[in-house]
Amino acid sequence: MAIEGHDGYEGASQRTRWGCFAAFLFAAPVFAFLLFVDALGDCWPGSGCRRGFLSQVLVPGTIVALVAFFAARAAVGRRQRRNDRQ
């Protein structure tokens, strides 16, 4: 039997959209900056430099988004649990 206003979810963090908001807020500028830098960069012929959207833009942008997402969810969950105890 569920208590009114409580959906029964008891995970590591509460269901909020703060993780998604933080991921977008931090990853969008990083992704745009890396995309801009990748578009400006040019390799000298025969220099052996490596360019690539996946390795130099998408992967770092995804890592920043995931770190921001999980950090925000953990912080919100910790704060909500602290408020529930008081």
MITI-230916 format. One record per residue (C-alpha): residue number from 1; residue in three letters; x, y, z. Coordinates in steps of 0.2 Angstrom, whole numbers, plus 5000, padded with zeros to 4 digits. Layout:
<recs>
@num = NUM | residuo = Ala | c1 = X | c2 = Y | c3 = Z
...
</recs>
This chain:
<recs>
@num = 1 | residuo = Met | c1 = 5000 | c2 = 5000 | c3 = 5000
@num = 2 | residuo = Ala | c1 = 5007 | c2 = 5017 | c3 = 4995
@num = 3 | residuo = Ile | c1 = 5007 | c2 = 5032 | c3 = 5005
@num = 4 | residuo = Glu | c1 = 4998 | c2 = 5046 | c3 = 4997
@num = 5 | residuo = Gly | c1 = 5010 | c2 = 5057 | c3 = 4988
@num = 6 | residuo = His | c1 = 5024 | c2 = 5044 | c3 = 4988
@num = 7 | residuo = Asp | c1 = 5027 | c2 = 5033 | c3 = 4973
@num = 8 | residuo = Gly | c1 = 5037 | c2 = 5020 | c3 = 4982
@num = 9 | residuo = Tyr | c1 = 5053 | c2 = 5023 | c3 = 4973
@num = 10 | residuo = Glu | c1 = 5068 | c2 = 5022 | c3 = 4986
@num = 11 | residuo = Gly | c1 = 5084 | c2 = 5023 | c3 = 4975
@num = 12 | residuo = Ala | c1 = 5100 | c2 = 5031 | c3 = 4977
@num = 13 | residuo = Ser | c1 = 5093 | c2 = 5048 | c3 = 4971
@num = 14 | residuo = Gln | c1 = 5075 | c2 = 5054 | c3 = 4970
@num = 15 | residuo = Arg | c1 = 5066 | c2 = 5056 | c3 = 4954
@num = 16 | residuo = Thr | c1 = 5070 | c2 = 5074 | c3 = 4948
@num = 17 | residuo = Arg | c1 = 5075 | c2 = 5082 | c3 = 4932
@num = 18 | residuo = Trp | c1 = 5090 | c2 = 5091 | c3 = 4940
@num = 19 | residuo = Gly | c1 = 5102 | c2 = 5078 | c3 = 4933
@num = 20 | residuo = Cys | c1 = 5096 | c2 = 5081 | c3 = 4915
@num = 21 | residuo = Phe | c1 = 5096 | c2 = 5100 | c3 = 4918
@num = 22 | residuo = Ala | c1 = 5114 | c2 = 5099 | c3 = 4924
@num = 23 | residuo = Ala | c1 = 5120 | c2 = 5088 | c3 = 4910
@num = 24 | residuo = Phe | c1 = 5113 | c2 = 5099 | c3 = 4897
@num = 25 | residuo = Leu | c1 = 5119 | c2 = 5115 | c3 = 4906
@num = 26 | residuo = Phe | c1 = 5137 | c2 = 5109 | c3 = 4907
@num = 27 | residuo = Ala | c1 = 5139 | c2 = 5098 | c3 = 4892
@num = 28 | residuo = Ala | c1 = 5131 | c2 = 5109 | c3 = 4879
@num = 29 | residuo = Pro | c1 = 5144 | c2 = 5123 | c3 = 4880
@num = 30 | residuo = Val | c1 = 5158 | c2 = 5110 | c3 = 4881
@num = 31 | residuo = Phe | c1 = 5151 | c2 = 5101 | c3 = 4866
@num = 32 | residuo = Ala | c1 = 5149 | c2 = 5117 | c3 = 4856
@num = 33 | residuo = Phe | c1 = 5167 | c2 = 5123 | c3 = 4861
@num = 34 | residuo = Leu | c1 = 5175 | c2 = 5106 | c3 = 4856
@num = 35 | residuo = Leu | c1 = 5165 | c2 = 5106 | c3 = 4840
@num = 36 | residuo = Phe | c1 = 5171 | c2 = 5124 | c3 = 4836
@num = 37 | residuo = Val | c1 = 5189 | c2 = 5119 | c3 = 4839
@num = 38 | residuo = Asp | c1 = 5188 | c2 = 5103 | c3 = 4829
@num = 39 | residuo = Ala | c1 = 5181 | c2 = 5113 | c3 = 4814
@num = 40 | residuo = Leu | c1 = 5195 | c2 = 5126 | c3 = 4815
@num = 41 | residuo = Gly | c1 = 5209 | c2 = 5113 | c3 = 4817
@num = 42 | residuo = Asp | c1 = 5217 | c2 = 5107 | c3 = 4801
@num = 43 | residuo = Cys | c1 = 5231 | c2 = 5094 | c3 = 4799
@num = 44 | residuo = Trp | c1 = 5247 | c2 = 5097 | c3 = 4789
@num = 45 | residuo = Pro | c1 = 5249 | c2 = 5085 | c3 = 4775
@num = 46 | residuo = Gly | c1 = 5260 | c2 = 5071 | c3 = 4781
@num = 47 | residuo = Ser | c1 = 5260 | c2 = 5076 | c3 = 4799
@num = 48 | residuo = Gly | c1 = 5251 | c2 = 5061 | c3 = 4806
@num = 49 | residuo = Cys | c1 = 5239 | c2 = 5071 | c3 = 4817
@num = 50 | residuo = Arg | c1 = 5222 | c2 = 5063 | c3 = 4820
@num = 51 | residuo = Arg | c1 = 5206 | c2 = 5072 | c3 = 4819
@num = 52 | residuo = Gly | c1 = 5189 | c2 = 5065 | c3 = 4822
@num = 53 | residuo = Phe | c1 = 5172 | c2 = 5070 | c3 = 4828
@num = 54 | residuo = Leu | c1 = 5170 | c2 = 5054 | c3 = 4839
@num = 55 | residuo = Ser | c1 = 5186 | c2 = 5055 | c3 = 4848
@num = 56 | residuo = Gln | c1 = 5188 | c2 = 5073 | c3 = 4850
@num = 57 | residuo = Val | c1 = 5171 | c2 = 5080 | c3 = 4852
@num = 58 | residuo = Leu | c1 = 5158 | c2 = 5067 | c3 = 4856
@num = 59 | residuo = Val | c1 = 5167 | c2 = 5056 | c3 = 4869
@num = 60 | residuo = Pro | c1 = 5173 | c2 = 5071 | c3 = 4879
@num = 61 | residuo = Gly | c1 = 5156 | c2 = 5079 | c3 = 4878
@num = 62 | residuo = Thr | c1 = 5147 | c2 = 5063 | c3 = 4883
@num = 63 | residuo = Ile | c1 = 5159 | c2 = 5061 | c3 = 4898
@num = 64 | residuo = Val | c1 = 5156 | c2 = 5079 | c3 = 4904
@num = 65 | residuo = Ala | c1 = 5137 | c2 = 5076 | c3 = 4902
@num = 66 | residuo = Leu | c1 = 5137 | c2 = 5059 | c3 = 4912
@num = 67 | residuo = Val | c1 = 5148 | c2 = 5067 | c3 = 4926
@num = 68 | residuo = Ala | c1 = 5137 | c2 = 5082 | c3 = 4928
@num = 69 | residuo = Phe | c1 = 5121 | c2 = 5071 | c3 = 4927
@num = 70 | residuo = Phe | c1 = 5126 | c2 = 5059 | c3 = 4941
@num = 71 | residuo = Ala | c1 = 5134 | c2 = 5072 | c3 = 4952
@num = 72 | residuo = Ala | c1 = 5118 | c2 = 5082 | c3 = 4951
@num = 73 | residuo = Arg | c1 = 5107 | c2 = 5067 | c3 = 4955
@num = 74 | residuo = Ala | c1 = 5118 | c2 = 5062 | c3 = 4969
@num = 75 | residuo = Ala | c1 = 5118 | c2 = 5080 | c3 = 4977
@num = 76 | residuo = Val | c1 = 5099 | c2 = 5082 | c3 = 4975
@num = 77 | residuo = Gly | c1 = 5096 | c2 = 5065 | c3 = 4983
@num = 78 | residuo = Arg | c1 = 5108 | c2 = 5068 | c3 = 4997
@num = 79 | residuo = Arg | c1 = 5099 | c2 = 5085 | c3 = 5000
@num = 80 | residuo = Gln | c1 = 5082 | c2 = 5077 | c3 = 5000
@num = 81 | residuo = Arg | c1 = 5087 | c2 = 5063 | c3 = 5011
@num = 82 | residuo = Arg | c1 = 5095 | c2 = 5076 | c3 = 5023
@num = 83 | residuo = Asn | c1 = 5078 | c2 = 5086 | c3 = 5023
@num = 84 | residuo = Asp | c1 = 5068 | c2 = 5070 | c3 = 5026
@num = 85 | residuo = Arg | c1 = 5077 | c2 = 5067 | c3 = 5042
@num = 86 | residuo = Gln | c1 = 5074 | c2 = 5084 | c3 = 5049
</recs>
